[in-house]
Amino acid sequence: MNYEQIKLNLADMSCMSPSPTPKAALERIEQLEAALHELAYWLDTDQEILDGMTAAERDDHIRMHKLALAALF
């Protein structure tokens, strides 16, 4: 099951459930996805900036960018 299917299932559950939990879970997922998209955008750095970093900074920056992208996709 992919992320989009999980979100669709939560949307269906929120319509049919008297509990606010599915709707709250879906809203939280959407907030976290938005934050990850912003982080991934910020971490998508130009090569010129990456070249100005130390090797350790660059490796850490690239690692964090990959983590954000992996969580989204």
Phi, psi and omega per residue, in radians:
M1 nan 2.272 -3.133
N2 -1.591 3.040 -3.065
Y3 -1.103 -0.675 -3.130
E4 -1.141 -0.674 3.121
Q5 -1.170 -0.671 3.097
I6 -1.076 -0.766 3.124
K7 -1.140 -0.681 3.088
L8 -1.118 -0.714 3.112
N9 -1.109 -0.723 3.095
L10 -1.124 -0.668 3.101
A11 -1.102 -0.739 3.083
D12 -1.088 -0.780 -3.140
M13 -1.098 -0.656 -3.094
S14 -1.180 -0.509 3.109
C15 -1.291 -0.585 -3.036
M16 -1.704 -0.212 -3.026
S17 -1.743 2.405 3.034
P18 -1.309 -0.252 3.140
S19 -1.402 2.461 3.096
P20 -1.390 -0.066 -3.036
T21 -1.079 -0.860 -3.132
P22 -1.047 -0.709 3.130
K23 -1.150 -0.749 3.119
A24 -1.113 -0.690 3.123
A25 -1.129 -0.756 3.127
L26 -1.122 -0.757 3.111
E27 -1.086 -0.706 3.138
R28 -1.170 -0.716 3.090
I29 -1.031 -0.760 -3.132
E30 -1.146 -0.655 3.076
Q31 -1.119 -0.779 -3.130
L32 -1.168 -0.671 3.080
E33 -1.099 -0.726 3.126
A34 -1.081 -0.735 3.117
A35 -1.130 -0.714 3.110
L36 -1.150 -0.652 3.083
H37 -1.097 -0.722 3.105
E38 -1.123 -0.745 3.106
L39 -1.105 -0.784 -3.138
A40 -1.087 -0.691 3.110
Y41 -1.107 -0.793 -3.125
W42 -1.132 -0.636 -3.105
L43 -1.418 -0.175 3.091
D44 -1.390 1.432 -2.949
T45 -1.652 2.554 3.061
D46 -1.092 2.604 -3.138
Q47 -1.034 -0.613 -3.137
E48 -1.045 -0.720 3.128
I49 -1.241 -0.733 3.106
L50 -1.059 -0.663 -3.140
D51 -1.125 -0.463 3.134
G52 -1.424 -0.120 -3.139
M53 -1.540 2.766 2.993
T54 -1.236 2.877 -3.139
A55 -1.034 -0.711 -3.124
A56 -1.180 -0.737 3.107
E57 -1.098 -0.785 -3.133
R58 -1.092 -0.784 3.125
D59 -1.078 -0.732 3.135
D60 -1.177 -0.714 3.123
H61 -1.080 -0.817 3.132
I62 -1.132 -0.701 3.109
R63 -1.063 -0.788 3.140
M64 -1.137 -0.671 3.114
H65 -1.103 -0.766 3.119
K66 -1.109 -0.656 3.113
L67 -1.099 -0.783 3.136
A68 -1.104 -0.780 3.131
L69 -1.142 -0.685 3.133
A70 -1.127 -0.649 3.131
A71 -1.203 -0.537 -3.125
L72 -1.439 -0.627 -3.022
F73 -2.165 nan nan
